[in-house]
Amino acid sequence: MTAAPPDRRRFPTAGAAVLGAAASAQLWLPSTARAAETPLPDGVFALGVSSGDPLPDGIVLWTRLAPDPLNGGGMPDEAVPVQWELAEDERFHRTVRRGTAQARPELGHSVHVDVRGLRPDRPYWYRFRAGGRLSPTGRTRTAPHPQCGGGALRVALASCQNWQHGYFTPYADMLAQDPDFVLFVGDYIHASGPSATAVRRHEGGDEPYTLEQYRNRYAQYRTDPGLAAMHANAPWVVTFDDHEVDSDRAGELPQDPDERSHDAFTAWPTAACQAYYEHMPVRASVIPTGPHIRMHRRLEFGRLARLNVLDTRQFRARRATTQEGAESPSTTVLGAGQKQWLLDGLHDSPARWNLIASQIMMAGTDLLPGDGKFWYHDAWDGYQAERDALLKEFAGIRNPVVLSGDRHLTMISDLKEDFATPDSEVVGAEFVGTSISSDGDQDQAAFRARWDPLKADNPHWKVIDAHRGYHLFDIRPDGIDAQVRVVDTVLQPQATASTLARLRVEADEPGVRVVRAAEPGTHRGPRLLSASPRVRLLPSLRGVRS
């Protein structure tokens, strides 16, 4: 995948592209097949389209039929045939694959099409048709050929979006930056109850517990036009954290195990896991079994990058609350099987860059100014024995870079073998992405007052900030150029986006260095036209990469 030049942008082309797609759709099916279709209401594709988990020869295409998305979906209790089409051009003059999938009620009338036989490192356009209705057009891209060792890859790292805390304004800028794929590392929804004082109120009357309630919550988030447009314009690679089910859960243990039994709680992750699958562009191998869903997996981007996607929730022990517990070998966040899977994938990797998607922060956070240590146990600091053993392995791994979320902060760090020892060897780099909207517009002065005194005790930190946004990476054989992209507000549908900091990771030189960091309050950028482009009027590429 060849990264877009930094100054290239997309521009809305609502006319010819959409009209051309609609016209060719009339010829998509034989007239006899069109006549046999059971009509479906307007808005059946209200949740848009998406793609994900790119392979050199394949991609997952997703949609869900839901004309009444916030009330269970509004579909009949029967399977509905959905035609899909994938082409090499946005007018669908060069169709390369098409077929029919069944949208089944037991899976919320979601559709996951695993298309194979495609060409590597190519853009494709796709759409769906059901009941005489045509979906928006989506654009996706396959991964490079397995033997491709050069080129470049542009990746956007995102996490933590809370509908009630603000609009998802960072996606407008992300769309303009044109990433090859979006890596979303958790907290896609927030399973909390509605608040009368929220910026945008959650649907329903309480936290989601049942499958229908979780479906409604995902559907509400999917109706955000900025999120929908980003889904429709690049493939996504996703994993979940805790707020998709219950805050601070560990496997089948709830946040408050003294208040609810194990059996009572497992109904939540059972419903949550199914709703998660129904709304994410992932393969059928991810279909959950009860409260369990296999999310750790590995994706290859030629010989440039290997991406190891972790699951730090389902296999973890309850996090430690004491230093003794954090240092216990039995306190695991990965589980034995996943840990070995990760180590095997790192040691056997042919890639120049070994990327690790972790829901939680791996670098240390010492919360005690001055003498002594008080670690932030709600991260890998709560699993120090396992974390430290893994970081020792990093010393023998080529170019390990960890991409994390969860903290609602930008925290970019050197990874060290021992965070308690300042001169410990640097073995890698970590980028903890800030949130899309969770925690809203924070008080920056209060943030500085709290966190600046801790910098001396955490010398591995390179950048720490509390603006909302995402991280953007241009990955090439000789290095990774990273940008911290932030917006000035999530309290309004429009926002100003800018680059807070630029960083560089050199190939075969562990750690990360700051190229440029803006002083607080000096990073304002150009005004965005809108944080919420409508998904029907999809932007079109200028100078498509091929």
Backbone torsions as a table, in degrees:
resi	resn	phi	psi	omega
1	MET	NA	124.5	-178.4
2	THR	-93.6	124.6	-175.7
3	ALA	-68.8	147.8	178.1
4	ALA	-72.7	142.5	172.2
5	PRO	-57.1	144.8	-174.8
6	PRO	-59.2	-27.1	-175.2
7	ASP	-94.5	3.7	-179.8
8	ARG	-85.0	139.9	-179.1
9	ARG	-130.9	162.5	171.7
10	ARG	-96.7	156.2	178.6
11	PHE	-133.8	141.9	-179.7
12	PRO	-62.0	136.2	174.6
13	THR	-132.1	73.5	-172.4
14	ALA	-71.5	-20.3	-171.7
15	GLY	-83.0	-83.6	-168.7
16	ALA	-62.0	-41.1	-175.3
17	ALA	-64.7	-46.1	-177.9
18	VAL	-69.6	-43.4	180.0
19	LEU	-64.9	-39.0	179.0
20	GLY	-63.8	-40.4	179.0
21	ALA	-65.2	-41.6	-179.2
22	ALA	-65.8	-39.5	-179.3
23	ALA	-65.0	-45.4	-178.5
24	SER	-69.0	-22.8	179.0
25	ALA	-64.3	-27.9	179.2
26	GLN	-63.3	-25.4	-179.5
27	LEU	-99.1	3.2	-174.4
28	TRP	-64.2	-46.4	-178.4
29	LEU	-111.5	148.4	172.0
30	PRO	-58.6	152.8	-177.5
31	SER	-60.1	-34.1	179.1
32	THR	-65.9	-37.4	179.1
33	ALA	-70.1	-38.9	179.0
34	ARG	-65.0	-37.9	-179.7
35	ALA	-67.5	-29.3	-177.2
36	ALA	-82.1	-11.3	-178.7
37	GLU	-65.1	137.3	172.1
38	THR	-79.8	120.4	-175.7
39	PRO	-59.8	141.2	175.2
40	LEU	-117.7	155.1	-175.7
41	PRO	-71.4	163.2	171.4
42	ASP	-57.1	150.5	177.2
43	GLY	81.7	11.0	-178.8
44	VAL	-65.3	-24.0	175.8
45	PHE	-104.3	35.1	-176.9
46	ALA	-62.1	-23.6	-178.3
47	LEU	-91.5	4.2	172.4
48	GLY	76.6	-158.4	-177.2
49	VAL	-135.0	160.5	-179.8
50	SER	-157.7	164.4	174.9
51	SER	-141.1	162.7	-177.5
52	GLY	-167.5	174.1	177.7
53	ASP	45.7	64.5	-176.7
54	PRO	-67.1	139.4	172.2
55	LEU	-117.0	167.1	176.4
56	PRO	-60.3	-29.0	-177.8
57	ASP	-122.2	12.1	-174.7
58	GLY	-157.5	167.4	179.8
59	ILE	-158.1	152.4	173.6
60	VAL	-97.0	128.7	175.1
61	LEU	-106.9	137.2	-174.1
62	TRP	-131.9	145.0	162.0
63	THR	-157.4	170.9	174.3
64	ARG	-143.1	130.0	178.2
65	LEU	-78.5	118.6	-175.8
66	ALA	-158.4	80.7	179.7
67	PRO	-69.3	-19.5	175.8
68	ASP	-126.5	71.0	-164.9
69	PRO	-64.2	-28.7	-176.6
70	LEU	-92.8	6.1	179.0
71	ASN	-133.1	51.8	176.4
72	GLY	86.8	-9.1	177.8
73	GLY	112.0	-36.6	176.4
74	GLY	79.1	18.5	-180.0
75	MET	-98.5	153.5	175.4
76	PRO	-67.3	158.0	-177.3
77	ASP	-82.2	62.4	-180.0
78	GLU	-156.9	158.1	177.9
79	ALA	-71.6	144.2	-179.2
80	VAL	-127.1	126.6	177.3
81	PRO	-70.5	136.8	179.7
82	VAL	-127.0	118.8	176.4
83	GLN	-82.7	142.5	176.4
84	TRP	-130.9	153.8	-177.2
85	GLU	-145.6	138.5	179.0
86	LEU	-130.8	133.5	-172.8
87	ALA	-136.5	165.5	178.1
88	GLU	-87.6	-2.3	179.2
89	ASP	-142.5	155.8	-174.1
90	GLU	-74.6	-12.5	174.8
91	ARG	-92.1	-1.5	177.1
92	PHE	61.6	35.4	173.0
93	HIS	-78.9	-26.1	-177.8
94	ARG	-120.0	71.0	178.5
95	THR	-70.8	133.5	-179.0
96	VAL	-113.2	-25.0	177.7
97	ARG	-147.1	144.0	171.6
98	ARG	-154.9	159.3	-179.5
99	GLY	-176.1	-170.8	179.7
100	THR	-129.5	131.5	175.8
101	ALA	-116.8	158.8	178.1
102	GLN	-103.1	122.4	173.2
103	ALA	-88.9	108.3	-170.8
104	ARG	-101.1	142.6	-178.2
105	PRO	-63.9	-32.2	-179.0
106	GLU	-67.6	-13.7	174.6
107	LEU	-117.7	30.4	174.9
108	GLY	65.7	22.4	-175.7
109	HIS	57.1	32.9	173.0
110	SER	-86.0	157.5	-179.7
111	VAL	-129.8	127.9	175.5
112	HIS	-126.6	105.5	-178.3
113	VAL	-103.8	119.0	178.6
114	ASP	-95.6	93.8	-175.4
115	VAL	-84.9	132.3	177.7
116	ARG	-126.0	174.7	179.6
117	GLY	79.6	23.8	-178.9
118	LEU	-95.2	169.5	178.2
119	ARG	-86.9	145.4	-179.5
120	PRO	-72.7	151.5	172.0
121	ASP	53.5	49.1	-178.5
122	ARG	-133.1	145.0	171.7
123	PRO	-79.4	147.0	174.7
124	TYR	-138.2	154.9	175.1
125	TRP	-117.5	147.9	-175.2
126	TYR	-146.0	161.8	178.3
127	ARG	-161.2	167.2	179.6
128	PHE	-127.8	158.6	175.6
129	ARG	-142.3	134.9	177.5
130	ALA	-152.5	136.1	176.3
131	GLY	54.6	35.1	179.6
132	GLY	80.0	2.7	-179.5
133	ARG	-106.7	143.8	-178.3
134	LEU	-110.3	134.8	179.6
135	SER	-77.2	166.7	165.9
136	PRO	-60.6	159.6	175.7
137	THR	-86.8	135.8	175.3
138	GLY	-112.1	157.6	175.4
139	ARG	-123.5	140.0	-179.2
140	THR	-140.2	-174.5	-178.9
141	ARG	-156.7	140.5	176.2
142	THR	-85.8	163.1	178.4
143	ALA	-78.2	161.9	178.8
144	PRO	-65.3	165.2	175.7
145	HIS	-60.6	143.3	-177.0
146	PRO	-55.8	-28.4	-178.1
147	GLN	-94.1	3.6	-179.5
148	CYS	-75.7	117.7	-176.3
149	GLY	-104.3	-8.6	-177.7
150	GLY	-109.2	-144.0	178.0
151	GLY	74.1	-162.7	-178.7
152	ALA	-149.9	159.8	-176.7
153	LEU	-137.5	128.1	176.4
154	ARG	-108.5	122.6	-174.5
155	VAL	-126.0	135.1	172.7
156	ALA	-105.5	129.0	178.8
157	LEU	-104.2	123.9	-178.4
158	ALA	-137.5	159.7	177.2
159	SER	-169.4	165.4	164.6
160	CYS	59.5	80.7	175.1
161	GLN	-117.3	126.7	-179.5
162	ASN	-121.8	113.8	-176.9
163	TRP	-54.1	-40.4	-173.5
164	GLN	-76.1	-21.2	-177.4
165	HIS	-86.9	-11.2	178.4
166	GLY	160.1	174.4	175.8
167	TYR	-76.9	154.0	-177.4
168	PHE	-87.3	56.8	-172.6
169	THR	-65.1	-26.6	179.7
170	PRO	-61.0	-22.3	-175.6
171	TYR	-67.4	-27.3	178.2
172	ALA	-63.2	-42.9	178.0
173	ASP	-70.8	-38.6	177.7
174	MET	-59.5	-41.8	178.2
175	LEU	-59.4	-42.7	-179.5
176	ALA	-66.7	-28.4	-179.3
177	GLN	-79.8	-13.1	171.0
178	ASP	56.8	60.7	178.1
179	PRO	-70.9	155.4	174.7
180	ASP	-70.9	-34.0	170.3
181	PHE	-157.4	160.6	177.3
182	VAL	-105.3	128.2	174.4
183	LEU	-104.1	112.4	-178.5
184	PHE	-109.9	117.8	-168.9
185	VAL	-107.4	26.6	167.8
186	GLY	129.1	158.4	-177.4
187	ASP	63.9	53.4	177.2
188	TYR	-66.8	-39.6	172.3
189	ILE	-120.3	171.1	172.7
190	HIS	-122.3	114.4	-175.2
191	ALA	-85.1	56.2	178.8
192	SER	-112.7	163.5	179.6
193	GLY	-75.0	166.6	-179.7
194	PRO	-71.5	148.1	178.7
195	SER	-121.9	132.3	-178.9
196	ALA	-69.3	-19.5	-178.0
197	THR	-101.2	7.8	-175.8
198	ALA	-72.1	157.7	174.5
199	VAL	-61.6	-45.5	173.0
200	ARG	-134.2	130.7	-172.1
201	ARG	-84.7	134.1	172.5
202	HIS	-61.1	145.0	175.3
203	GLU	-68.4	168.5	176.2
204	GLY	79.1	-177.5	-177.5
205	GLY	-113.5	-0.6	-175.8
206	ASP	-160.6	-177.3	170.9
207	GLU	-62.4	150.8	174.6
208	PRO	-72.4	137.4	175.7
209	TYR	-127.2	-39.9	-175.0
210	THR	-93.5	167.5	178.6
211	LEU	-60.4	-44.5	-179.7
212	GLU	-62.9	-38.7	179.1
213	GLN	-65.5	-40.8	176.0
214	TYR	-65.9	-37.9	176.1
215	ARG	-60.4	-43.0	-179.9
216	ASN	-63.5	-38.0	-178.8
217	ARG	-68.2	-45.3	176.6
218	TYR	-61.6	-40.2	-179.6
219	ALA	-62.4	-40.4	178.8
220	GLN	-60.4	-45.8	179.7
221	TYR	-64.3	-37.5	-179.6
222	ARG	-66.5	-18.9	179.1
223	THR	-82.1	-7.0	175.0
224	ASP	-62.8	121.7	-172.8
225	PRO	-66.8	-32.2	177.1
226	GLY	-66.9	-44.2	176.7
227	LEU	-63.3	-44.3	-179.4
228	ALA	-61.7	-40.6	-179.7
229	ALA	-66.5	-38.2	179.1
230	MET	-68.0	-39.6	176.0
231	HIS	-59.9	-37.8	-174.8
232	ALA	-79.7	-7.2	-172.6
233	ASN	-118.0	-2.3	177.1
234	ALA	-160.7	149.6	175.5
235	PRO	-68.7	151.5	179.3
236	TRP	-116.4	146.5	169.1
237	VAL	-119.8	120.0	-169.0
238	VAL	-123.6	153.8	164.4
239	THR	-147.9	167.9	-175.4
240	PHE	-113.8	165.5	173.5
241	ASP	-122.1	-133.2	-173.8
242	ASP	-95.7	-35.4	-169.9
243	HIS	-72.5	-9.7	171.0
244	GLU	-68.2	-16.7	179.4
245	VAL	-125.2	-67.2	-174.3
246	ASP	-158.9	135.9	-177.9
247	SER	-54.7	129.7	173.1
248	ASP	63.6	28.7	177.8
249	ARG	-72.7	154.9	175.4
250	ALA	-131.8	103.0	-176.8
251	GLY	61.0	-121.7	178.9
252	GLU	-97.4	15.1	177.7
253	LEU	-99.2	124.3	179.1
254	PRO	-76.4	174.4	177.2
255	GLN	-62.2	-34.9	-175.5
256	ASP	-124.5	72.1	-174.7
257	PRO	-62.0	-20.7	179.2
258	ASP	-75.1	-16.4	-176.1
259	GLU	-101.1	-16.4	177.4
260	ARG	-145.8	146.3	-176.5
261	SER	-75.4	163.6	177.0
262	HIS	-59.3	-46.5	-177.7
263	ASP	-63.8	-38.3	-180.0
264	ALA	-67.1	-35.4	-176.5
265	PHE	-77.0	-34.4	-173.4
266	THR	-63.0	-19.8	175.0
267	ALA	-63.7	-30.6	179.4
268	TRP	-65.9	-58.6	-179.4
269	PRO	-64.1	-26.0	175.7
270	THR	-62.1	-48.7	178.1
271	ALA	-68.4	-41.7	-176.5
272	ALA	-65.4	-41.7	-179.7
273	CYS	-64.7	-40.2	179.3
274	GLN	-66.3	-44.3	179.4
275	ALA	-64.1	-34.9	177.9
276	TYR	-62.5	-48.9	178.0
277	TYR	-58.7	-43.2	-176.3
278	GLU	-62.1	-22.8	-174.4
279	HIS	-112.8	4.5	-178.5
280	MET	-115.0	147.4	179.2
281	PRO	-83.2	72.7	-178.3
282	VAL	-124.3	162.5	-176.1
283	ARG	-75.5	163.6	-178.5
284	ALA	-63.5	-19.7	176.8
285	SER	-63.5	-13.8	-179.3
286	VAL	-91.0	-7.2	-179.4
287	ILE	-51.4	124.6	-173.1
288	PRO	-72.7	157.3	170.9
289	THR	-116.6	103.7	-175.7
290	GLY	59.8	-131.1	-178.5
291	PRO	-84.6	12.0	-175.6
292	HIS	-116.8	139.5	179.0
293	ILE	-145.5	132.7	-178.0
294	ARG	-85.6	109.8	-178.6
295	MET	-111.1	-24.2	-179.7
296	HIS	-73.7	131.2	-174.0
297	ARG	-161.4	172.7	-172.9
298	ARG	-132.1	134.4	178.0
299	LEU	-125.1	142.3	-176.7
300	GLU	-113.0	137.6	176.1
301	PHE	-122.9	75.8	-173.5
302	GLY	59.6	-148.2	173.6
303	ARG	-94.7	7.9	178.6
304	LEU	-77.8	-46.8	-173.6
305	ALA	-148.3	140.3	168.5
306	ARG	-114.2	129.9	-179.0
307	LEU	-110.6	117.2	175.9
308	ASN	-101.6	112.0	-177.9
309	VAL	-94.9	118.9	-175.1
310	LEU	-94.4	163.0	170.3
311	ASP	-123.7	102.1	-177.8
312	THR	-100.7	19.4	-179.8
313	ARG	-115.6	-46.4	-168.3
314	GLN	-75.9	-24.8	-174.2
315	PHE	-107.7	1.5	-173.7
316	ARG	-79.4	149.5	165.5
317	ALA	-78.1	162.3	175.8
318	ARG	-60.7	135.8	-173.0
319	ARG	-62.1	151.1	-179.4
320	ALA	-71.4	149.3	173.6
321	THR	-114.6	-2.1	177.8
322	THR	-131.9	161.0	177.7
323	GLN	-64.9	-35.2	178.1
324	GLU	-61.5	-42.9	178.3
325	GLY	-66.2	-39.5	-179.8
326	ALA	-64.4	-30.3	-177.9
327	GLU	-90.9	1.1	-179.6
328	SER	-75.2	130.9	178.0
329	PRO	-61.8	-20.2	-179.2
330	SER	-84.6	-8.2	179.9
331	THR	-86.4	96.7	-173.3
332	THR	-110.6	145.3	172.8
333	VAL	-107.3	-22.9	-177.6
334	LEU	-99.7	-28.5	-168.6
335	GLY	81.1	152.8	-173.5
336	ALA	-61.6	-43.1	-176.7
337	GLY	-65.5	-46.6	-179.0
338	GLN	-68.3	-36.9	178.9
339	LYS	-61.1	-43.5	179.5
340	GLN	-67.5	-39.0	176.2
341	TRP	-57.8	-43.5	180.0
342	LEU	-65.5	-46.7	-178.8
343	LEU	-62.5	-41.2	178.0
344	ASP	-61.1	-44.0	-178.9
345	GLY	-67.4	-31.2	178.0
346	LEU	-75.2	-44.9	-176.8
347	HIS	-72.2	-29.7	-177.4
348	ASP	-92.8	3.3	-171.5
349	SER	-69.4	134.0	172.4
350	PRO	-89.6	-0.7	-170.9
351	ALA	-84.3	152.9	175.5
352	ARG	-71.1	-37.6	-179.3
353	TRP	-116.5	129.1	177.8
354	ASN	-110.5	101.4	-176.7
355	LEU	-93.4	139.4	179.6
356	ILE	-125.9	116.3	177.2
357	ALA	-90.4	111.5	-177.7
358	SER	-120.4	130.6	179.4
359	GLN	-63.1	-33.4	-172.9
360	ILE	-116.5	157.4	-174.5
361	MET	-68.2	134.1	-179.6
362	MET	-93.3	-35.9	-179.3
363	ALA	-66.7	158.5	-178.2
364	GLY	-76.5	151.4	173.9
365	THR	-132.7	103.5	176.6
366	ASP	-89.2	113.9	-175.3
367	LEU	-91.5	2.7	-176.5
368	LEU	-108.7	110.2	177.5
369	PRO	-66.0	141.6	176.9
370	GLY	83.4	-149.4	-175.2
371	ASP	-65.5	147.5	178.2
372	GLY	88.4	173.8	-178.4
373	LYS	-135.1	137.7	170.5
374	PHE	-136.7	102.4	-170.3
375	TRP	-83.3	153.3	177.9
376	TYR	-83.5	95.9	-169.3
377	HIS	-74.8	-11.8	179.9
378	ASP	-86.2	46.0	179.0
379	ALA	-164.1	-162.5	177.9
380	TRP	-63.4	-17.5	173.7
381	ASP	-59.6	-24.2	177.3
382	GLY	-82.2	-2.1	-177.8
383	TYR	-136.1	53.7	-168.0
384	GLN	-66.8	-36.5	-179.5
385	ALA	-61.8	-45.9	179.9
386	GLU	-69.3	-42.8	179.4
387	ARG	-61.3	-46.9	-176.9
388	ASP	-66.9	-36.1	176.4
389	ALA	-65.1	-38.8	178.8
390	LEU	-66.3	-41.6	-179.3
391	LEU	-67.4	-30.9	173.9
392	LYS	-64.5	-35.4	175.8
393	GLU	-66.5	-31.6	-179.7
394	PHE	-58.0	-28.7	-179.0
395	ALA	-60.1	-23.8	179.1
396	GLY	-105.7	11.9	-178.4
397	ILE	-107.7	141.5	179.3
398	ARG	-79.6	118.4	170.7
399	ASN	50.8	60.5	175.0
400	PRO	-78.0	131.7	177.6
401	VAL	-134.1	125.2	-178.4
402	VAL	-99.8	133.5	179.6
403	LEU	-118.6	116.5	-168.7
404	SER	-129.8	176.7	177.1
405	GLY	-144.5	-140.6	169.1
406	ASP	80.1	-36.4	-167.4
407	ARG	-81.4	-13.3	-173.6
408	HIS	61.6	23.7	179.5
409	LEU	-139.4	154.4	164.0
410	THR	-84.7	121.3	175.8
411	MET	-137.4	107.1	-176.6
412	ILE	-112.5	128.0	-167.7
413	SER	-142.1	155.6	159.1
414	ASP	-73.8	142.8	172.1
415	LEU	-96.5	130.6	-175.7
416	LYS	-120.7	154.8	177.5
417	GLU	-63.3	-33.9	-177.3
418	ASP	-144.9	107.4	-176.8
419	PHE	-73.8	-14.2	176.7
420	ALA	-78.0	-12.3	-178.6
421	THR	-116.7	110.0	-173.2
422	PRO	-58.2	-33.2	-177.8
423	ASP	-94.6	18.7	177.5
424	SER	-64.2	154.0	-176.0
425	GLU	-64.9	136.6	173.5
426	VAL	-81.3	128.6	-175.5
427	VAL	-121.9	-2.6	-179.0
428	GLY	179.0	-168.7	-179.8
429	ALA	-135.4	151.4	176.4
430	GLU	-135.2	136.5	173.4
431	PHE	-115.8	110.2	173.3
432	VAL	-94.9	111.4	-177.0
433	GLY	-76.0	146.5	175.1
434	THR	-72.3	-179.4	-177.9
435	SER	-89.3	157.0	171.7
436	ILE	-68.8	-46.9	179.3
437	SER	-146.9	-14.5	-176.1
438	SER	-58.8	134.0	-175.0
439	ASP	78.5	1.7	172.3
440	GLY	58.7	-152.1	178.0
441	ASP	-84.2	105.1	-176.9
442	GLN	-78.8	154.8	174.2
443	ASP	-73.9	107.6	-173.8
444	GLN	-68.9	-34.7	178.4
445	ALA	-66.3	-41.5	178.0
446	ALA	-65.7	-37.4	177.5
447	PHE	-62.0	-46.5	179.7
448	ARG	-62.6	-40.4	-179.3
449	ALA	-63.1	-32.5	-179.2
450	ARG	-81.0	-43.3	-168.0
451	TRP	-97.0	-28.5	-179.3
452	ASP	-58.8	-38.6	178.4
453	PRO	-64.6	-12.9	-178.6
454	LEU	-93.6	-6.8	-175.6
455	LYS	-63.3	-38.1	-179.3
456	ALA	-64.8	-28.6	179.8
457	ASP	-87.1	-6.3	179.9
458	ASN	-132.2	65.4	-174.1
459	PRO	-66.2	-11.5	177.9
460	HIS	-77.6	-15.0	176.4
461	TRP	-68.9	133.2	176.7
462	LYS	-106.6	-38.6	177.0
463	VAL	-141.9	134.1	174.1
464	ILE	-139.0	131.5	-172.8
465	ASP	-159.4	158.6	-174.4
466	ALA	-122.0	18.3	173.7
467	HIS	-77.4	156.4	175.3
468	ARG	-80.9	152.5	179.3
469	GLY	157.9	-142.0	-177.0
470	TYR	-161.5	173.2	176.6
471	HIS	-114.0	145.4	-178.4
472	LEU	-124.4	130.7	-175.5
473	PHE	-123.9	131.1	168.4
474	ASP	-108.0	109.7	-172.9
475	ILE	-103.2	122.4	178.3
476	ARG	-131.9	166.9	-178.1
477	PRO	-57.0	-34.4	-175.0
478	ASP	-89.3	-9.5	-179.8
479	GLY	170.4	172.7	175.8
480	ILE	-116.6	122.1	173.1
481	ASP	-99.6	121.9	-174.3
482	ALA	-116.6	144.3	173.7
483	GLN	-124.1	137.9	168.5
484	VAL	-95.0	106.8	-178.8
485	ARG	-97.1	126.9	-176.4
486	VAL	-130.2	160.1	174.4
487	VAL	-119.1	156.1	-176.7
488	ASP	-82.3	-15.9	179.5
489	THR	-160.4	151.0	167.2
490	VAL	-121.8	11.6	-178.5
491	LEU	-90.4	-5.2	177.1
492	GLN	-131.2	157.2	-178.8
493	PRO	-67.1	-16.3	178.6
494	GLN	-119.6	153.2	-176.4
495	ALA	-151.3	162.5	173.7
496	THR	-99.0	128.1	-178.8
497	ALA	-110.3	149.9	179.4
498	SER	-160.3	171.8	176.8
499	THR	-96.8	114.5	178.9
500	LEU	-75.1	-39.8	-177.4
501	ALA	-154.6	153.2	172.3
502	ARG	-121.0	136.9	-178.0
503	LEU	-135.1	165.0	-176.8
504	ARG	-140.8	132.6	170.0
505	VAL	-113.7	117.3	179.8
506	GLU	-83.9	141.0	177.2
507	ALA	-60.8	135.2	176.3
508	ASP	63.6	20.2	172.6
509	GLU	-130.0	97.3	-174.7
510	PRO	-57.6	143.7	177.9
511	GLY	107.2	178.1	-176.8
512	VAL	-135.9	143.3	177.2
513	ARG	-124.0	149.2	178.8
514	VAL	-83.2	125.1	175.2
515	VAL	-87.5	-44.5	176.9
516	ARG	-155.3	132.1	175.0
517	ALA	-128.7	130.9	179.6
518	ALA	-77.8	146.1	171.9
519	GLU	-70.0	150.8	178.6
520	PRO	-52.8	130.7	176.7
521	GLY	86.3	2.7	-176.6
522	THR	-115.3	12.1	-171.2
523	HIS	-107.6	25.8	-179.9
524	ARG	-68.1	143.2	-177.2
525	GLY	-124.8	-166.9	-177.4
526	PRO	-69.1	151.5	-178.8
527	ARG	-73.2	131.0	175.9
528	LEU	-79.4	147.5	178.5
529	LEU	-64.9	-43.2	-178.6
530	SER	-163.0	143.8	175.1
531	ALA	-87.4	-4.2	-172.2
532	SER	-137.2	66.5	175.6
533	PRO	-64.6	136.0	-178.0
534	ARG	-67.8	138.2	-174.8
535	VAL	-68.5	-25.0	179.2
536	ARG	-66.9	-35.2	-176.3
537	LEU	-98.4	73.4	-172.5
538	LEU	-70.2	136.5	171.8
539	PRO	-62.6	156.3	-179.8
540	SER	-118.9	151.3	-178.9
541	LEU	-73.1	143.2	166.3
542	ARG	-103.7	119.7	179.2
543	GLY	69.4	61.4	-176.4
544	VAL	-57.1	135.0	176.2
545	ARG	-72.2	142.5	178.4
546	SER	-149.8	NA	NA
